[in-house]
Amino acid sequence: MLDADFFRRWMTATAASVAREAERLTDLDSPIGDADHGANLQRGFTAVTTTLEKEAPDTPGAVLVLTGRTLISTVGGASGPLYGTLLRRTGKALGDAAEVSEEEFALALRTGVDAVMTLGGAAPGDKTMIDALVPAVDALPNGFAAALAAAEEGALATTPLQARKGRASYLGERSIGHQDPGATSSSLLIAALQEAAEATGE
């Protein structure tokens, strides 16, 4: 079973990973975006870490709802609303339970991913974060490692695609040949999930 501590570890690991990879995320964003993806996400997850320490939510759902709300209020551009919606809706789907099973979490995360697809109007193949998140959520019933492998493969597979949504879509064919920064940061989120699981022996 997964408790609030597990979800706090997930968010802390994500913050550390985003901090390590911020420059790479911004480099990926430079040719097809606003060259601020890494900096924006780093600012948001730094705020998340501070907020979680201060408020110490005591259920999995509360951890994710607070995280989502913090990201929406601190991250510029599209990333704040998209990541904020993903985590807030996942948290709401988990409800008030003190612990959740991996199966319940997988279902809740799918609810969050569906909410992102509705908000952004993106589908798999559009060269967005969805290209990493949908494979991850599909693979999650087979374990966290399977979800991570699927997310990383999905992020890499965005390179030859032409963007159909988001800032990169304005470039048309010039977006081809660049790995999508949102899909890449989404794979970092799933990598942090695997890291949190390994820390608890899940």
Disulfide bonds with the S-S distance in Angstrom:
none
